[in-house]
Amino acid sequence: MRESEVWPGVTDPAGLLSGITEWLTGYGNHQTRRTYAEGLGLPVTTDDIGGWMGPRIGAPVRDRWADALADYAEAVVIAPAAKPPGRAGPPPAGRGRLRDCHWLRWCAANGVDPTVATSAQVKTWLRDLESAGAAPSTRDRMLATVKTMYASLADAGLVAANPAALDRRRLGLTAAAASTSATVTLTTRQVAALHQAAGTPRRGASACDVARAVAIVALFTLGLRVSELCGLDDADLHVTRGRRALRVRGKGGKVRIVYLSVPAERALVEYLALRADGTGTAVVTGAGRRALPSDRPLLVTRGGRRFARQAIWQLLRRLAAAGGQDLAGVAEAMHPHALRHFYVTAAVEAGASLEYVQADVGHASIDTTSGVYDHAARDPARSAVDLVADAWHPSGT
């Protein structure tokens, strides 16, 4: 088997993976590295990376590839599988409807070597993303990740130019920024219904499963990003200024303090108590070893591992589907970011200053905080639609 068959379409797989790893390690937060890697179509779990380990190639090449793969696994905190299955193929990636359209998987499927990709091929990829149902904001975000990766590869001399350095406005990817956000705007009643659905016993769910679901919903009402929630460790829960708080690692590795609300603190304490008394599952690392307190995830799956973003998304969708009439209209559109948007809109409408809200949610610019609020669907009470209706169709007539 030739070296190129390790990663179809790529002339130097080890060199490319090493370059990408070098770029990823520039981010101090390993959760940020995993997010970017996953968005590109690279493996972020032990099972998926196993499919990339066992091609039968010459020893020197295999050693070079194995070294590159080990460095990558360390960068995104993956424990390589012990027994490689001995097959080659495109980079494994997380499941999802856009899985085959992740840039590096798309390249492999289309015989494109990413190191010599052209702007025309990037545009074709974007059209395929659109055909697959990716929203403009999703395409914009994925393009931004690819562009940032290529900027690093160009600096390292691994590519001649950045094929993803395209005009986003001409591509129609910035139009959504001037209009109302496509993210569903939840009401306080809907958030309460989601919280209640999380706490309702479900068939096959243990007491710890239910408590964990309640804690996840409650923590999202603090304005966390899904990657931030997944990245929380036990050590991040602490007391500061006499109040329980979380040490949250946001974009770019920036750390902020997020105070727990009463319902969030109650839910988290109850969940941790159930986990500690043996009702829940022991927490393990990716290698199957029990985790140390310093790196033990705050929220873990039934198998005792850190949550992936997709699992959180799926949980919220299931809870919304079971949430009754209040959530019937938004269940299919439920997304972790909807609760983050809820925090911003609810806080501002309750009279909180934009500066405080900006600090709470970790926006780099107050303009972002203002934009989230301005682009959200307005509270009906701030609309004149009923006044106009009363003018031409008075109630009671």
C-alpha positions as CSV (number, residue, x, y, z in Angstrom):
1,M,0.0,0.0,0.0
2,R,1.4,3.4,-1.0
3,E,1.7,6.3,1.5
4,S,-1.0,8.2,-0.4
5,E,-3.5,5.5,0.3
6,V,-3.3,6.2,4.0
7,W,-5.3,9.4,3.2
8,P,-6.8,9.2,-0.3
9,G,-5.8,12.2,-2.5
10,V,-3.0,13.4,-0.1
11,T,0.6,13.0,-1.3
12,D,2.2,13.5,2.1
13,P,-0.4,12.5,4.8
14,A,2.1,12.6,7.6
15,G,3.3,16.1,6.6
16,L,-0.2,17.5,6.3
17,L,-1.3,16.0,9.6
18,S,1.8,17.4,11.4
19,G,1.1,20.8,9.9
20,I,-2.5,20.7,11.1
21,T,-1.4,19.5,14.5
22,E,1.1,22.4,14.8
23,W,-1.8,24.8,14.0
24,L,-4.1,23.2,16.5
25,T,-1.6,23.3,19.3
26,G,-1.5,27.1,19.0
27,Y,-4.8,27.0,20.9
28,G,-4.3,26.5,24.6
29,N,-7.7,25.0,25.2
30,H,-7.8,21.4,24.1
31,Q,-11.6,21.6,23.7
32,T,-11.1,24.4,21.1
33,R,-8.6,22.1,19.3
34,R,-11.2,19.3,19.2
35,T,-13.9,21.6,17.9
36,Y,-11.7,22.8,15.0
37,A,-10.5,19.3,14.3
38,E,-14.0,17.9,14.2
39,G,-15.2,20.8,12.0
40,L,-12.5,19.9,9.5
41,G,-13.5,16.2,9.4
42,L,-10.7,14.8,11.6
43,P,-11.2,12.1,14.3
44,V,-11.9,13.2,17.9
45,T,-12.7,9.9,19.5
46,T,-10.7,6.8,20.2
47,D,-13.0,4.6,18.0
48,D,-12.8,6.9,15.0
49,I,-9.0,7.4,15.2
50,G,-8.6,3.6,15.1
51,G,-9.8,3.6,11.5
52,W,-6.8,5.6,10.5
53,M,-4.1,3.6,12.2
54,G,-3.5,0.3,10.4
55,P,-2.7,0.8,6.8
56,R,-0.1,-1.8,5.7
57,I,2.7,0.3,4.3
58,G,6.4,0.2,4.5
59,A,8.0,0.5,8.0
60,P,9.7,3.9,7.6
61,V,6.5,5.5,6.2
62,R,4.4,3.7,8.8
63,D,6.7,5.1,11.6
64,R,6.4,8.6,10.2
65,W,2.6,8.3,9.9
66,A,2.4,6.8,13.4
67,D,4.4,9.6,14.9
68,A,2.3,12.2,13.2
69,L,-0.9,10.4,14.4
70,A,0.4,10.2,17.9
71,D,1.2,13.9,18.0
72,Y,-2.3,14.7,16.7
73,A,-4.0,12.4,19.2
74,E,-2.1,14.1,22.1
75,A,-3.0,17.6,20.8
76,V,-6.8,16.8,20.8
77,V,-6.6,14.5,23.9
78,I,-7.5,11.2,22.3
79,A,-6.2,7.8,23.5
80,P,-5.3,5.8,20.3
81,A,-7.0,2.4,20.0
82,A,-4.8,-0.5,21.0
83,K,-5.7,-2.8,18.0
84,P,-5.7,-1.1,14.6
85,P,-8.2,-2.6,12.2
86,G,-5.8,-2.4,9.2
87,R,-7.8,-0.4,6.7
88,A,-7.4,2.9,5.0
89,G,-9.9,5.6,4.2
90,P,-10.8,9.3,4.5
91,P,-10.3,11.0,7.9
92,P,-13.0,9.7,10.3
93,A,-15.3,12.3,11.7
94,G,-18.2,12.8,14.1
95,R,-21.7,11.7,12.9
96,G,-24.1,14.3,11.5
97,R,-25.9,15.2,8.3
98,L,-22.9,17.3,7.1
99,R,-20.4,14.7,8.0
100,D,-19.4,14.0,4.4
101,C,-19.1,17.7,3.7
102,H,-16.4,18.4,6.3
103,W,-13.6,19.9,4.3
104,L,-10.9,17.1,4.6
105,R,-13.5,14.3,4.1
106,W,-14.9,16.1,1.1
107,C,-11.3,16.4,-0.3
108,A,-10.7,12.7,0.2
109,A,-14.0,11.7,-1.4
110,N,-13.3,13.9,-4.4
111,G,-9.6,13.0,-4.8
112,V,-8.4,16.5,-3.9
113,D,-5.0,16.9,-2.2
114,P,-5.7,19.7,0.4
115,T,-2.2,20.9,0.1
116,V,-2.8,21.9,-3.6
117,A,-6.5,22.8,-3.4
118,T,-7.7,25.8,-5.4
119,S,-10.2,28.5,-4.6
120,A,-12.4,27.0,-7.3
121,Q,-12.5,23.7,-5.4
122,V,-13.3,25.6,-2.2
123,K,-16.2,27.2,-3.9
124,T,-17.4,23.9,-5.2
125,W,-17.2,22.6,-1.6
126,L,-19.3,25.5,-0.4
127,R,-21.9,24.8,-3.0
128,D,-22.1,21.2,-1.9
129,L,-22.5,22.3,1.7
130,E,-25.4,24.5,0.5
131,S,-27.0,21.6,-1.3
132,A,-26.6,19.5,1.9
133,G,-28.7,22.0,3.7
134,A,-26.0,24.0,5.5
135,A,-27.2,27.5,6.5
136,P,-25.2,30.5,5.4
137,S,-23.9,31.0,9.0
138,T,-22.8,27.3,9.1
139,R,-21.0,27.7,5.8
140,D,-19.4,30.9,6.9
141,R,-18.2,29.3,10.1
142,M,-16.8,26.2,8.3
143,L,-15.1,28.4,5.7
144,A,-13.5,30.5,8.5
145,T,-12.0,27.4,10.1
146,V,-10.6,26.2,6.8
147,K,-9.2,29.7,6.1
148,T,-7.5,29.9,9.5
149,M,-6.0,26.4,9.0
150,Y,-4.6,27.3,5.6
151,A,-3.1,30.6,6.9
152,S,-1.0,28.5,9.4
153,L,-0.1,25.9,6.7
154,A,1.0,28.7,4.4
155,D,3.2,30.2,7.1
156,A,4.8,26.8,7.6
157,G,5.5,26.5,3.9
158,L,3.2,23.4,3.5
159,V,0.9,25.2,1.0
160,A,1.7,27.9,-1.6
161,A,-1.4,30.0,-0.9
162,N,-4.6,30.1,1.0
163,P,-7.4,28.9,-1.2
164,A,-10.1,29.7,1.4
165,A,-9.2,33.4,1.5
166,L,-12.4,34.3,-0.4
167,D,-14.8,37.3,-0.3
168,R,-17.5,36.2,2.1
169,R,-19.9,38.9,1.0
170,R,-19.7,38.0,-2.7
171,L,-20.4,34.4,-1.6
172,G,-23.5,35.5,0.2
173,L,-22.3,34.3,3.6
174,T,-22.5,37.7,5.4
175,A,-26.1,38.6,4.4
176,A,-27.5,36.8,7.5
177,A,-25.6,39.2,9.8
178,A,-27.9,42.1,8.8
179,S,-31.1,40.3,9.5
180,T,-32.9,38.5,12.3
181,S,-31.0,35.6,13.6
182,A,-32.1,32.1,12.5
183,T,-31.6,30.8,16.0
184,V,-34.9,30.2,17.6
185,T,-35.8,32.8,20.3
186,L,-37.1,30.9,23.4
187,T,-39.6,32.4,25.8
188,T,-39.2,32.0,29.6
189,R,-42.2,29.7,29.5
190,Q,-40.4,27.4,26.9
191,V,-37.2,27.3,28.9
192,A,-39.2,26.4,32.1
193,A,-40.9,23.6,30.1
194,L,-37.5,22.3,28.8
195,H,-36.2,22.3,32.4
196,Q,-39.3,20.4,33.6
197,A,-39.0,17.9,30.8
198,A,-35.4,17.3,31.8
199,G,-36.5,16.4,35.3
200,T,-39.3,14.1,34.3
201,P,-38.4,10.4,34.9
202,R,-38.0,8.6,31.6
203,R,-38.1,4.9,30.8
204,G,-34.6,3.4,31.0
205,A,-33.2,6.5,32.7
206,S,-31.6,6.3,36.1
207,A,-31.9,8.9,38.8
208,C,-28.4,10.1,37.8
209,D,-29.4,10.3,34.1
210,V,-32.4,12.6,35.0
211,A,-30.3,14.7,37.4
212,R,-27.6,15.1,34.7
213,A,-30.2,16.3,32.1
214,V,-31.6,18.8,34.6
215,A,-28.1,20.1,35.3
216,I,-27.3,20.4,31.6
217,V,-30.4,22.5,30.9
218,A,-29.8,24.6,34.0
219,L,-26.1,25.3,33.1
220,F,-27.1,26.4,29.6
221,T,-29.3,29.1,31.1
222,L,-26.1,30.7,32.3
223,G,-25.2,31.6,28.8
224,L,-22.5,28.9,28.2
225,R,-21.4,27.8,24.7
226,V,-21.8,24.0,24.1
227,S,-18.0,23.6,23.8
228,E,-17.6,25.4,27.1
229,L,-20.1,23.1,28.8
230,C,-18.4,20.0,27.4
231,G,-15.0,21.3,28.5
232,L,-15.8,21.8,32.2
233,D,-13.8,19.8,34.7
234,D,-14.6,19.1,38.3
235,A,-11.8,21.5,39.3
236,D,-13.6,24.3,37.5
237,L,-16.4,24.3,40.2
238,H,-15.3,26.5,43.0
239,V,-16.4,29.2,45.5
240,T,-15.5,32.9,44.9
241,R,-16.7,35.9,46.8
242,G,-18.8,33.6,48.9
243,R,-20.7,32.1,45.9
244,R,-20.3,29.0,43.8
245,A,-19.0,29.7,40.3
246,L,-17.5,28.0,37.3
247,R,-14.2,28.7,35.7
248,V,-15.1,28.6,32.0
249,R,-12.6,28.4,29.2
250,G,-14.0,30.3,26.2
251,K,-12.8,31.0,22.7
252,G,-9.1,31.5,22.3
253,G,-8.5,29.9,25.7
254,K,-9.9,33.0,27.5
255,V,-11.1,32.2,31.0
256,R,-14.1,33.8,32.7
257,I,-15.9,33.3,36.0
258,V,-19.6,32.4,35.6
259,Y,-21.7,32.5,38.8
260,L,-24.3,29.8,39.4
261,S,-27.9,30.8,39.6
262,V,-30.0,29.1,42.3
263,P,-31.5,26.5,40.0
264,A,-28.2,25.8,38.3
265,E,-26.4,25.3,41.7
266,R,-29.2,23.1,43.0
267,A,-29.2,21.0,39.9
268,L,-25.5,20.6,39.7
269,V,-25.1,19.7,43.4
270,E,-27.8,17.1,43.1
271,Y,-26.2,15.5,40.1
272,L,-22.7,15.5,41.6
273,A,-24.1,13.9,44.8
274,L,-25.7,11.1,42.8
275,R,-22.5,10.6,40.8
276,A,-20.4,10.5,44.0
277,D,-22.5,8.0,45.9
278,G,-22.1,5.3,43.2
279,T,-25.5,5.9,41.6
280,G,-23.7,7.3,38.6
281,T,-20.9,5.8,36.5
282,A,-17.2,6.1,37.5
283,V,-15.4,8.7,35.5
284,V,-12.7,7.5,33.2
285,T,-10.2,9.0,30.8
286,G,-10.0,8.2,27.1
287,A,-7.5,5.4,27.8
288,G,-10.0,3.7,30.2
289,R,-8.2,4.8,33.4
290,R,-10.0,6.5,36.2
291,A,-9.7,10.3,35.8
292,L,-7.7,12.4,38.3
293,P,-9.7,15.2,40.1
294,S,-7.6,17.8,38.1
295,D,-8.9,16.6,34.7
296,R,-12.1,14.8,35.6
297,P,-15.1,16.1,33.5
298,L,-17.8,17.8,35.4
299,L,-20.5,16.2,33.3
300,V,-20.0,12.6,32.1
301,T,-21.9,10.2,29.9
302,R,-23.3,6.8,31.2
303,G,-19.9,5.3,30.1
304,G,-18.1,7.8,32.4
305,R,-16.6,9.9,29.6
306,R,-16.7,13.5,28.6
307,F,-19.7,14.6,26.6
308,A,-19.4,15.3,22.9
309,R,-21.2,18.3,21.5
310,Q,-23.4,16.1,19.3
311,A,-24.6,14.2,22.4
312,I,-25.6,17.5,24.1
313,W,-27.5,18.6,21.0
314,Q,-29.3,15.3,20.7
315,L,-30.3,15.4,24.4
316,L,-31.8,18.9,24.1
317,R,-33.8,17.8,21.0
318,R,-35.1,14.7,22.9
319,L,-36.1,16.8,25.8
320,A,-37.8,19.4,23.6
321,A,-39.7,16.7,21.8
322,A,-41.0,15.5,25.1
323,G,-41.7,19.0,26.4
324,G,-45.4,19.1,25.5
325,Q,-47.3,21.9,23.7
326,D,-45.1,24.7,24.9
327,L,-42.1,23.3,22.9
328,A,-44.0,21.6,20.0
329,G,-43.2,24.5,17.6
330,V,-39.5,24.7,18.4
331,A,-38.5,21.1,19.1
332,E,-36.9,20.4,15.7
333,A,-35.0,23.7,15.8
334,M,-33.8,23.3,19.4
335,H,-30.1,24.0,19.6
336,P,-27.7,24.7,22.5
337,H,-27.1,28.2,21.2
338,A,-30.8,28.9,21.6
339,L,-30.4,28.9,25.3
340,R,-27.3,31.1,25.1
341,H,-29.4,33.6,23.0
342,F,-32.1,33.3,25.6
343,Y,-29.7,34.4,28.3
344,V,-28.7,37.5,26.4
345,T,-32.2,38.5,25.4
346,A,-33.7,37.8,28.8
347,A,-30.9,39.6,30.7
348,V,-31.1,42.7,28.5
349,E,-34.9,42.9,28.7
350,A,-34.7,42.5,32.5
351,G,-32.6,45.6,32.6
352,A,-29.0,44.2,32.8
353,S,-26.3,46.4,31.3
354,L,-24.8,45.2,28.1
355,E,-21.3,45.3,29.7
356,Y,-22.4,42.8,32.4
357,V,-24.0,40.5,29.9
358,Q,-20.9,40.7,27.6
359,A,-18.8,39.6,30.6
360,D,-21.2,36.8,31.5
361,V,-21.2,35.2,28.1
362,G,-17.6,35.9,27.1
363,H,-18.2,38.0,24.0
364,A,-15.0,39.6,22.8
365,S,-16.9,42.7,21.8
366,I,-19.9,44.4,23.2
367,D,-21.1,44.8,19.6
368,T,-21.5,41.0,19.5
369,T,-23.7,41.1,22.6
370,S,-25.7,44.0,21.2
371,G,-26.0,42.2,17.9
372,V,-27.4,39.0,19.5
373,Y,-30.1,41.0,21.2
374,D,-30.9,43.3,18.2
375,H,-31.1,40.4,15.8
376,A,-33.2,38.2,18.0
377,A,-37.0,38.1,17.5
378,R,-38.4,40.9,19.6
379,D,-40.7,40.4,22.6
380,P,-44.2,40.7,21.3
381,A,-44.8,43.4,23.9
382,R,-42.3,45.6,22.1
383,S,-44.2,45.4,18.8
384,A,-47.0,47.7,17.6
385,V,-48.7,44.9,15.7
386,D,-51.6,44.6,18.2
387,L,-52.2,48.3,18.3
388,V,-52.5,48.4,14.5
389,A,-54.9,45.4,14.6
390,D,-57.0,47.1,17.3
391,A,-57.3,50.1,15.0
392,W,-58.9,48.2,12.1
393,H,-60.3,45.3,14.0
394,P,-61.2,46.3,17.6
395,S,-61.4,43.3,19.9
396,G,-65.0,42.4,20.8
397,T,-66.4,43.3,17.4
